[in-house]
């Protein structure tokens, strides 16, 4: 969606401008652009423009992509999925990267927190530019990391974010939470499982 791209570009420009601008009039112009970005965002999303403005202004420093980490956990040719409480659809376990943790640590922690299984990360399978894949449009630019993890133990548990956990094979992929994963990405992860020597994918 073109308006989403406008918001992303305006946020990037204003965030960098407010980081480096010294002239007070330049800073005022960048702040006005932030208001414009919030108004465009509000025309797409049901949230009010002042809520979007607060979210945009909360981002400081030079704008860089956010990072989402997804764990690829295999058992008997099937992948581990968790059912999201947010939309009641299925996803590979994972979430936003936290400062102070490596991608492998994030993948292992997210699997434990969301499913109850203990895993060990052992290979980066893919780095995707989310905007180049069939996800619904969103305002924050994002890179997605898919990390293969070896199942070590644990037992399925449910939590605030998780309604259910299950293993599914390539011919029984459940209804997916597409803001998080797409069917093409899941099928590519099955291909990685079938061919362990495949190199890491990247856009």
matplotlib code that plots the C-alpha trace (Angstrom):
import matplotlib.pyplot as plt

x = [0.0, 1.5, 0.4, 2.3, 5.4, 4.9, 4.7, 7.9, 9.8, 8.6, 9.4, 12.9, 13.5, 12.2, 14.0, 17.3, 16.6, 15.8, 18.9, 21.3, 19.7, 21.1, 19.0, 15.7, 13.8, 14.9, 13.8, 10.4, 10.0, 10.9, 8.4, 5.7, 6.6, 6.0, 2.5, 1.9, 3.1, 0.8, -2.1, -1.4, -1.1, -4.4, -6.1, -5.1, -5.4, -8.3, -6.0, -6.2, -3.4, -2.2, -1.6, 0.4, 2.3, 3.3, 4.5, 6.4, 8.1, 9.0, 11.5, 14.9, 18.2, 19.0, 16.1, 16.9, 14.7, 13.2, 14.1, 11.7, 13.1, 11.3, 12.3, 12.2, 11.8, 11.5, 10.2, 9.7, 9.4, 7.0, 7.4, 6.4, 3.6, 1.9, -1.6, -1.6, -4.0, -4.1, -5.8, -6.3, -4.1, -0.9, 2.7, 6.2, 7.3, 9.1, 8.9, 10.7, 14.4, 15.4, 18.5, 21.2, 20.3, 21.7, 19.3, 20.0, 19.2, 16.0, 14.9, 15.5, 13.8, 10.7, 10.2, 10.4, 8.1, 5.5, 5.4, 7.3, 9.8, 13.6, 15.6, 19.1, 19.6, 22.1, 21.7, 20.4, 18.1, 16.9, 17.0, 14.0, 13.0, 9.4, 8.3, 9.3, 7.0, 3.3, 2.7, -0.1, 1.4, 2.7, 4.3, 7.6, 10.2, 11.3, 13.8, 12.8, 15.3, 14.5, 16.6, 16.7, 16.5, 17.1, 14.4, 16.1, 13.2, 10.3, 6.6, 3.8, 2.5, 0.1, 0.5, -0.8, 0.2, -0.4, -3.7, -2.3, 0.9, 1.2, 3.5, 2.3, 3.8, 4.2, 0.8, -1.1, 0.0, -2.6, -4.3, -1.4, -1.1, 0.3, 1.7, 4.1, 4.7, 3.5, 2.8, 5.7, 8.1, 6.8, 7.2, 10.7, 11.6, 10.3, 12.7, 15.5, 14.7, 14.6, 17.9, 20.1, 23.0, 21.0, 22.7, 21.1, 18.4, 18.5, 16.8]
y = [0.0, 3.3, 5.3, 2.8, 3.4, 7.2, 6.8, 4.7, 7.2, 10.2, 8.5, 7.7, 11.2, 12.9, 10.6, 11.2, 14.9, 15.3, 13.3, 15.5, 18.8, 21.8, 24.6, 25.1, 25.9, 22.7, 20.8, 22.5, 21.4, 17.8, 17.8, 19.1, 16.2, 13.8, 15.2, 14.6, 11.0, 10.5, 11.9, 9.6, 6.6, 7.5, 7.5, 3.9, 2.5, 3.1, 4.5, 8.3, 10.5, 11.6, 7.9, 7.5, 10.7, 9.4, 6.1, 7.9, 10.3, 7.4, 6.2, 8.0, 8.1, 7.1, 4.9, 1.3, -1.8, -3.7, -7.4, -10.3, -13.7, -17.0, -20.4, -23.4, -26.5, -29.9, -33.2, -36.3, -34.1, -31.7, -28.1, -26.7, -24.0, -22.0, -20.5, -16.8, -15.5, -12.1, -13.4, -17.2, -18.1, -20.1, -19.0, -20.3, -19.3, -16.0, -12.3, -9.0, -9.0, -7.6, -5.6, -7.6, -10.9, -12.7, -14.1, -17.6, -16.6, -14.9, -18.0, -20.3, -18.1, -17.4, -21.2, -21.8, -19.0, -19.6, -23.4, -24.9, -26.7, -26.5, -26.0, -25.2, -22.9, -24.2, -22.5, -19.2, -20.4, -17.0, -13.3, -11.7, -8.1, -8.3, -5.7, -8.1, -10.9, -11.4, -9.9, -7.4, -3.9, -2.3, 0.9, -0.3, -1.6, -5.1, -7.8, -11.4, -14.0, -17.7, -19.8, -23.6, -25.1, -28.6, -29.9, -30.8, -31.4, -29.7, -30.2, -28.2, -25.4, -22.5, -18.8, -15.3, -15.3, -18.9, -20.7, -24.0, -25.7, -28.4, -30.0, -29.9, -31.4, -29.8, -31.1, -29.9, -26.3, -24.6, -21.2, -18.8, -15.5, -13.7, -10.6, -13.1, -15.8, -16.6, -19.9, -19.4, -18.9, -21.9, -24.1, -22.7, -23.8, -27.3, -27.2, -26.3, -29.3, -31.6, -30.2, -29.3, -28.2, -25.3, -22.0, -19.2, -17.3, -13.6, -10.8]
z = [0.0, -1.1, 2.0, 4.2, 2.2, 2.6, 6.4, 6.5, 4.4, 6.4, 9.6, 8.4, 7.2, 10.3, 12.7, 11.0, 10.7, 14.4, 15.3, 13.4, 12.8, 14.9, 13.5, 15.5, 12.4, 10.7, 13.8, 13.7, 10.1, 10.9, 13.8, 11.3, 9.0, 12.0, 12.4, 8.7, 8.9, 11.9, 10.0, 7.0, 9.4, 11.0, 7.6, 7.2, 10.7, 13.2, 15.8, 16.3, 14.8, 18.3, 19.1, 15.9, 16.6, 20.1, 18.5, 15.8, 18.3, 20.5, 17.9, 18.5, 16.7, 13.1, 11.7, 11.1, 10.5, 13.3, 13.6, 14.0, 14.9, 14.0, 15.3, 12.9, 15.2, 13.5, 14.8, 12.6, 9.5, 11.0, 12.2, 15.5, 15.4, 18.1, 17.8, 18.5, 21.1, 19.2, 16.0, 16.8, 13.8, 13.7, 13.4, 13.9, 17.5, 17.7, 18.1, 18.1, 18.8, 22.2, 22.9, 24.7, 23.2, 20.1, 17.4, 18.7, 22.3, 21.1, 19.2, 22.1, 24.6, 22.4, 21.8, 25.6, 26.5, 23.8, 23.6, 26.7, 24.5, 25.1, 21.9, 20.8, 17.8, 15.3, 11.9, 10.3, 7.5, 6.1, 6.4, 4.7, 4.0, 5.2, 2.6, -0.2, 1.0, 1.1, 4.5, 5.2, 5.0, 8.3, 9.2, 10.7, 8.3, 9.4, 8.6, 9.5, 10.7, 10.5, 12.8, 12.8, 16.3, 17.6, 19.9, 23.2, 25.7, 27.5, 27.1, 25.5, 27.6, 27.0, 27.9, 27.5, 23.8, 23.0, 22.6, 21.4, 20.2, 17.6, 15.0, 11.3, 8.2, 4.7, 3.6, 6.6, 7.1, 9.4, 8.8, 9.3, 11.0, 8.0, 9.8, 11.3, 8.6, 5.1, 3.5, 1.1, 4.0, 5.8, 2.7, 2.2, 5.8, 5.0, 1.9, 4.3, 6.5, 3.5, 2.2, 5.2, 3.0, 1.4, 2.0, 4.0, 2.1, 2.0, 0.0]

ax = plt.figure().add_subplot(projection="3d")
ax.plot(x, y, z, "-o")
ax.set_aspect("equal")
plt.show()
